[in-house]
Amino acid sequence: HVLSSHLNSTQGWLETLRPLRRRTHHAAAAPMTFHRALVALALASLCEWRQLAATDEQLCEDPDDPLALLQVGSVRSARSGPPRCREGDPCESDANMEQLRSDMSKVLDFGAAPGEDAFSGYGGAHLAPLGRPEMDVRTHSRSKLVAQFKSYLEERQREIRGHRGLPPGSGQTVKMISLALEEVERIQDGKAIDVDTNPHATDLGYPLTVLEALIFAANLTDIFSRPKYGDTPNGKNFIEFATIIVTYGYDSPQAREFYARAIQYMSYMPYDAGWLNQWIATGLTYTINLGLHAYRKVPWKWWGFGYDESFSVRALPEPPEGKPLVIGLVSDWACGTPASDAVLRELKKHNPDVVIHLGDVYYSGTRAEQREFWLDPMVAAFGKERLILNIPGNHDYYSAGGKGFFEAIDELRQQNASYFVLRGKHWQILALDTGLLGSVNTVSRNTMTFLTQDQHSWALQQLEIGKKQGLKTIMLSHHQLFSRTEPHGFANSLANEAAFIPDQLRGTYPWLWAFLTRSWALPGHLPRNAEPAVNTRLLSQFPTEMLKESGVAAWYWGHEHNSMLFKPYAGLERGRLIGNGCIPNPKNIDYYATTNKIDAEPWGGFAETLPGSRVGIGDNFWNLGFVTVTLDGPKATARYFQMADKDGPKGPQWGNATKYWEEEF
């Protein structure tokens, strides 16, 4: 029932939305927001389906208040995990934001036309709604909702024009409103769509962000339910973006360049609407792809008992004679923006012998994104002869169940799975796939990620081999073992667990019996509704004693788009967050602050960072960065680099990287 209602049933989506209509009949009129307008447009698209039954069509009738359908809250931040509401932050209730995220992901009807492979060509960049025959886009339901959105803009436009003492800049505001109205029509008519050159799941990100910037810059605070934030670096960039659009045009090189440098992937209000792609892609995975993922499990040994410990193991490269081996680490990097280009440019200067990406190709790991944002830039920088490896994050599995990720690594032919071991004379690098079970983003209650049984057994075998050979181990994963700022999820969630049923029925990986272990039986012994500061499912798979006895010298991860070097915590000597590869974090938000959403009491409080190890800030964002680990016999030296942004004529730009921390282990 859960699968049919929440994962791959249009009827289930309608059932989810119908209570919204009943609730809104008696709701008082509320200010309209840009994000509510997006929901209205998405709902209108859903109402166009000819397959709607008579009872379903009632969903599309106009309620007593035509805008009542829009009163569903404001879309949550696109950051991984729930938003962090700190004192002074403009956060709304989690329930509203989670509801809208769920609704948005379910009603946006983008996918393949009937009989068409949704994941062919550019990563599934098709916009014909699933199973919907061709029809005039100007249907009654859509035109009514769009008309309501436009009427608010037009009313505001008339108010400004009719004011005798026009305040300074009103002429520019009127022009921005006019352009916003034009943009509504462009999006509605499909004129803003260009699927031929777009690598994302859809190419709605840019036109919707243009619309957002124009409304934001027009200072429509009476229809925005949030403050303007015009005095924040992010707010100023959005205003400048709107000004560039007014001056040079919607599709001008100046506008596209500034969007890529200052706006794209922004996940704090106002934010990049392109993040919608991750939910759209996930929705397609659980419809067209039937909820199946492209994970490759560890083979079972036919000649004995257990999983094959020799699978996905290769030797560490031998460094040039007389020189140490240099490994370059970068995480959450594959954005395809000037920022990610700059990070790769600086990493290349260190001439690493091995380059490892710790996952996440944005927005959703489509085939085209994997190629254009990860594979091609890496090969162009280092060549195919260099050892270039990748482990998946949650975003890599959103589109087509991760097919794009595996096609990219297959083309390089340097790894045969999403996890691997590099083993040398003194060291081994153990890289894990935590993205697979962390790839459900359309439910309000997420579960903590962990390793499938086959991969967990394989990883324990690698640690045991390293222990017997007297090796030190460096562990790599996309997801963190612990955090001081973001929740990992809950131990159990019916909807989230149901999302893995198709894979288990198909045999993609062994049955997830780990879910039978409840929160109170995991490390920390927390109640079911608590979100721990430590991923207790991962910690149960790699207990404190094991990490120490197996010689784990450091564990590097990403997922959070920041850099934090932690003091010993939860039994781990060196936990290292290096997720600041490309995503811009506005400098006015304290990304080192703790959150009250997670429970750290069982571990003596929140994890602390090493004194003096924080990255700095630039003109707009927290600094980006990467890491090099130099292996010289039994000694390892890790060097941490950061890059600050500076305002330039085309938007933020990034200069040379500087070292801000160094350690030996």
N, C-alpha and C positions, 0 to 999 in steps of 0.2 A: 504493500500500500504506500509506504514511504517513497519507494522508488518511482512508482507510477505517478504519485502526486507531486513530487518535488524535483525529480531528476529528468524524466523523459516523457512527460505527458502534458500536452497543451491544456487538457481539461484541468489538470492539477494546478497549472498556472492560473487559470481563470478562477478556480475555487479560492486560490490564495488572494486574488484581487477583489473578489466580490464583497467581502466584509468591508473593504475600503469604501465602496460605494454606499453600503448601508450606513456606515458610520458618518459619512459626509453629508447625508441628507439633513442631519440635525446640527451640523457644525456651523459655527458663526464664520462669516467671511474673514479671511486672514490675508495679510500682505502676500503677494505672489513673489516667488523667488525664481531666479534663473533655473535652479535645479528642479523646482516643481514643474516648470515649463517643460523641461526635458522629459519628465515622467509623463506629462500630458501628451507630448508628441509620440512617445513610445506607446502609450496606451491607445492612442488613436491608430497607430500602425496595427496594433493587435486587433482592434475592432474592425479592420478592413477585411479580415479573413472571411471568405465566403463559407467556410466550414462551420462557422459559429451556429450553435443550436439556438432555438428561439429563446430559451432561458438565458443563454449566454449573451444574446444581443441586448438583454436588459442592462448589462454592464455598461453598454455604450450609450444608453440614453442619457440625456442631459438631466442631472439632478436639479433639485430646487435652486441651488446656487451653482451656476455653471463652473465656478472656480473651486467648488468644494472638492472635486476630484483631485485638485492639486495640493490639498492640505495633508501631506503625508510626511512632512519633516524636511530635512535637508540632507543631501548625500554625504556620507561619511568620507573621511580622508582616505586617499588611495594607499596610504601606508600599510605595510603588513601588520596585521593585528589591529585591535580596537584602538580608537583615538585616545590620546592621553590628555585628560582634562586636569590641568594644573590651575592653581589659583591665578586668576586674571585671564585665563584662556577663554576664547569665545566658543566653548563646546556646547553642543546640544545634547539632549538625552540619548544615551546609547541605543535605547529601544527604537527611537525614531530613525536614527542613522542606519542601524542594522536592518530595519524594516525596509527602508528605501533602497539600500544596497541589494537586498534580496529581490525586491519588486523590480528594480531596474534590470537586474540580470535576467529576470524571467520574462519580462515583456518586450525587451528589445528583440525584434524578430529579424535578425540578419543571419544569412546562411547561404546555402546553395539553392539555385532554382531547381525545380523538379527534374530528376534524372541527371543532375550535375554533381560532380565530385567537389565537395565544398573545400577540399584541401589541395586542389590542384593549383598550378600556377603560383601566384604570389601568396602563398600561405593561407589560402582561403579568403582572399580579399574580394568577396562577392557581397552584393547588397540586395539580391532578390530574396524576399522573405521566404522562410521555410514553407514549402508546399503551397505557396499562394499563387494562384494564376495571375496573369497580367490583368491589370485594371487601372482605371483612371485614379491617379493619386489624390485628386480633389474629391474625395468622398465626403458625405455629410458629416460623419463623426470627426474626421480629421480637420476639415475646414472650420467646423464650429470651435474646436479647441484652439487651433491656430489663430482664429479670429479673436478669441478671448485674450490670448497672449499679445497679439498685435494691438488690441484696443488699449491695453495699459500703456504701451509705448506711445501710441498716438495721443492718448489723453495727456500724458506728461509733455509731449511735444507741443500740444496746443497751449498748455499752461505756461510754458516758457515763452512761447511766441506772443501770448496775449499779455504778458507782464510789461507794463510801461517802462519801469526802471529796470531794464535787464542787467543782471549782475555781470561782472567781467567773465568772459569765457562762455557766455550763454550761446553765442553763435556756434561755437565749436561743439557744445553739448547738443544743440539741435541737429547738427550734422552727424554726430555720432549716433543719435537716436535714429535718424533716417537710414544710416548705414546698417544699424542693427535690424531695422525692419526689412531692409533688402536681404540681409543675411538669413532671416527667418524664411523668406521666400526661396532663397538659394538652396537652403537645406531641405525645405519642403519639396521643391521641384527636382532635387537631385543635381542641380547645377554646380554644387560645391564638391561633387564626388568625382574622383579620378582613380579608379581601381587599378588601372594599368601600371602605374608607377608606385603604388603604395605597398609597403611591405607588411603593414599591420593587418590585424583581423578585419578591421574596417578602416576607412580613412575619414571618419567623422571627427576625429580629435581636433584637427586644425580648424575646420569651420565652426565647430561648437565653441572652441576657445576664443576664436575671433568674436563671436557673438557675445560671449561672456565678458571679454575685455571692453567691448563697446558699451555694454550696459553698465559695467563697473565704472568706466571712465566718465560716463554721462552723469554719474553721481545720483542714480535713481534710488536714493536711500528709502524713499517711501514705498517702493515695491521690493526692496531688498530686505530680508529679515535679519541681515547681519550688518555690522558696521562696515564702513567703506574700507578701512585699513589703508587709506591713502598715504599714511605716514610711515608705513613699513617698507622695507626694501622690495618685498614681493609686490605690494600694492603699487609702488612707483613704477615697477617694471611693467605691470599690466596697463597702467595709464600711458606709459611711453609706447607700448605695443599698439594701443588703440590710436595714438597720435600718428604713428608710422603708417597704420592702415589708412587713416584719413588722408594723409599727405601723399603716400605713394601708391595706395591701392591694395585691395584684398590679396592678390596673388603676386605682389611685387617681390623681387629678390630681397629687398630691404626687410619686408615684413617676415618672409620665410626665415631669413637669417636670424633676425632678432628672436623669433619664436624658438628656434633651435638652441639659441644661446642662453636665453633668460627665462623662458616660459615652459618649454617642454619638460615633462616629468615632474613639474612642481606639484607637491601633494599637500600643501597647506593653502587655505582659502586666501585669495582666489587661486584656483589650481587648474592644472592642465586637464581638460575634458577628455584627452586621449586615454586616460586611465580606464575609461569605459571599455576599452578593447579587452582588458583582462577578463571581465565578466562575460562579455559577449563570446569570447573564445572558449571559456569554460562551459558556457551554455551549449555551444556547438559540440564540444567533446562529449557531453552527456546526452546529446540528441543524435546527431549524425554519426558520431563515433561510438555510440551506445555505452558510454562510460568506460571504455577500454583504454588502457595505457600501453605504451610501447616498451615498458620495462623488460630487461633481460635478466632472468633469475640465474642464480648459480647452478650449474649442472650437478646432477646427482651422480656420484661415482658408481658406474655399473660394475666395477671390479671389487667393490667393497661397500662399507657402510658410511654414509655421511656425504656432505657436499664437497665438491672438488676444490681443495685449497690451492691448487695450482692455477685455477682460473683467474684471468685478469691480473696476472702478476708479471712484471717485467723488471729487468735490472736497471738500477740507476745508471745514467750515462757516465762514462769515464771522462773526467775533465781533461783539458789539455795538460800535457806533462808540466809539472811544477806549478800548476795553478789549482785553486779550489773550485768546487762545483757551485755555481750560482743558480738559485731557483727564484724565479719571479712569481709572486703571488698577487692576484688582484681579484676582487669580488664585486658582484653587482655592478659590473662594468659595461656590459654590451648595450649601449643606448643608441649608438649611431649619431652622436651629437659632437659639436666642437669640444665639449668637456671630455668625453670619452676618448676622442682623438688625441687630446693633449696628454691624458694619462698614459696612453700607449706610447706616445712619442717620448715621454720622459722615461718610461720603463725600458724602452729600447736602448737608451743611452748606457744602461748597465750591462748590456750584452748577456742576458741570462742564458744558461745552457738548457734550462727547462722553464716553461711558462705554464702555469696552472691557473685556470679561472674557476672560482668557487661558486659559480652559478648565477643565474638570472639573466636572461636575454629579454629585453623589454619591447613591447608591453607584455606579450603572451607567448613568446617563443615560437612564432610561426616559422614555417620553412624559410621564408624570405628574410625574416629577422635574424634567424640563426646564421644564414649565409652572409647577409650584408652587414650585420653588426658584430658578429663574432668571428666566423671563419675567414672571410675575405680580409678584414683588417689584420688579423693575426698572421696570416700567411704573407700578406704584403710587408709586414714589419719584420718577420723573422724567417720566412721561407719554410717550405715543407720539410726540409731536412732537420729543422729544429724540433725538439720534442715539445709539442703543444697539446695540452690536455684540458679537459673540462669535466666538471661534475655538475649535475643539474640542481637548480633551485626550484621553488614552487612555480615560478613564472614559466620555466622551461616545459612544464607539463600541462599548462593551461590549454594550449592550442593542439588539437588533434592528438591529445594524450601523449605528447612528447615526441611525435614522429620526426619533427624538424631537428630536435637535438640529436637523435640517433643517426639521422642521415648525414648531419654535419661531421660527427666524429667518425662515421664510416668512411667518409671521403678522405679524411686525413690518415686513416688506417694506423693510428697510434694507440688506440685503446679499443677494446671490444665490448665494454660494458660501461655503465654509468658510475662505477666504483672501480678502484684499482689499487695496486700496491707497487711502489718503486722500491726495490731492495738493493742495498749496497753492502760494503764491508763493515761500516759502522752505523749506518742509519737506514731506516725504512720510512717511506711516506705512505700513510694509510688514508686513502680518500674514500669518503662514504657518500651514498645517495640518500639524503634526507628529504629531497624534494618530492619524491613519489607520494608519500603519505601526508604531505603538507600542501597538496595541490587542489583542495576543495575551497573555493572562495565564495560560494553562493549560499552558504548557510550562516545563520547568526551565531551559532555556537560551534566553534571549531575545536578539534581535538589536537593534542600535542602530537607532533610527528615522531616517528621512531623508525627502526629498521625492520624490514620484513624478516621472517624467520630464516630464509636462505642466506640473506646478506649478513644478518647478525651472526649466524653460525660461522660463515666465511670470515668475518672480521675477527671473531675470537680466535680462529685458527691462525690468522696472520699475527695477532699479538703474541700467541703462544710460540710461534716459530721465531719471531723476533726475540722473545725472552730467552729461548734456548740458544740462539746464536749470539746472545749478548749485544743485541742492537738497541739503539735508542729509537723511539718512534715519534714522528710528528704526524698528528691527525689533522685531517681537513674535512670540512663539511660545509654545506650552505647554511643550515640552521644552527642556532646557538645552543650550547648546553645550558647556559643561564643568561639572565639579563637583569639589568637594573631599571630599564625604561619601558620594555614592551612585554605584554603577556605572550605566553607560548600557546595558550589554549587550555581546554579542560581535558580531564582524563577520559571522559566519555561524552558522546553526543549521538543520539539515535540517527539524526539526519546525516551527520558526517560519516558515521560508520556505515550507513546504508550506501553511501556513494562508492564504497570499495567492493560492494557485492558483485558487480559485473566482472571485475578483474578476478575475484576469487573463484567465481563459477567457471570462468574460462581457464583458470590455472595459470594466470599471469604470474602469480606468486602464491605461496602457501596461505592457507586460511589464517586470518589474523586473530588467533586465540588470545593474543595479548590483551585484547579489549575486555576479556573476562576478568582481568585484574583491575579492581576498582581503585579509586583515588586513595582511600584510606589504607590500602594494602601496598601502595607504592612508597618510595622514600619520601619522608616528610609527613606521611599519614594525615593528609589534609582532607577536609570534607569534599563532597562531590562538586559543589559549586565554587570551590576555590581555584584560582589560577596561580600556580606556584611560580616563584622567581626562578626556579630550576626546572628544566624539562625532566620531570621525574620518570617519564617512560624511557628516555635516553639514559638517564642516570641508573635506572634499574638494569639496563642492558650493559652499561659500563660502570659498575660500582666503584666507589672510592678506592677500595683495596686493589681492585684490578688495575686501575689507572696507575697506581703507584708501583705495583709489582711488575707491570709490563713495561716499565721504563718510558712512559709517555712524557716526553719533555715539554710539549706544547700542543695546543689544539687551536687551530685557526678556523674562523667561521665568518660569515657575512650576514645576510638577511636584513639586519638593521643597517640603515644607510649612514653609518657613522664609523668612527674608529675609537676603540676603547681597549686599553691594555690593563688587564685586571690583576689585582693581587691574588694570591692563592685562595680558591673558593670552591666549595663543594667537592673537595678532594682533588681538584685539578690544580697543578702547580702554576701553569701559565695558560689562561684563557685569553684569546686575542681576537677581538672583533675588528675586521678590516673591510667593512661593507661600504666604504665611501669611494667607490670606483667611478660613479658618474652622476648619481641622482643629486640634484641640487637641494640643499637644506637651508632655508632662510636663516640668516644669522641672528635674527631677533628671538628665535626659539631656542631654549636651553635643552639641547639633546643629551646632556649628561644628567639631567634632573631625574630623580626617581619618581615612580608612579604609585598611587595607592591602589591600583587595580591588581597588583600581584602580591602574594604572601611570601615574604622572605624570612619570617620568624624561625622556621625550623633550621635554617642555616646561619642563625645569628645575625640577621640583618641583610641589607643589600650588599651586593658585590661592590668593592671599592676599586677605583682605578689607581694606578701607580702615580705618585706625586710628579707633576710636571710632564705627564704623558698626553695631555689633551692636545688635539689639533687646534689650529688657529682659525681665524675668520678673514674673509676678504671683503670686498666692497659690498657684496650681496649675500654670499653663502658661506657656510662652513667649508673648510678646505677639503679638497679631494685628495686621494692618495693611493699608495701601493706599498708592497713590502718586498725586500729581497732577503733570502736566507742563504748564507754562504756556508757550505759544508767543507770543512778542512780537517780530514781525518775524524777523530772523535769529537771535535769542537764545531759548534754551529754558532754563527753570528747573524742575528736578525737586525736589519736596518729598516726603519720606517720613514717614509717620505710623504710630504704634503705639498699641495699646490694651492695657492690663493688666487681668487679671481680679481680682476681689475676692470673697471668700466672702460670700454673702448667705443669707438665710433659705430661699431656694428653690434654692440652689446657686450656682455661680460667676456673676458678672454683670460686664458690661463698661461702663466709664464713658466719658468724653470722650477723643478721640484727641489726642495731642500730637505735634508735629513733632520728629523726632530726627536728621534729616539734610537738607541742602539742597545742591544743586550746579547749576552753570550749564554749558551746552555749546552 
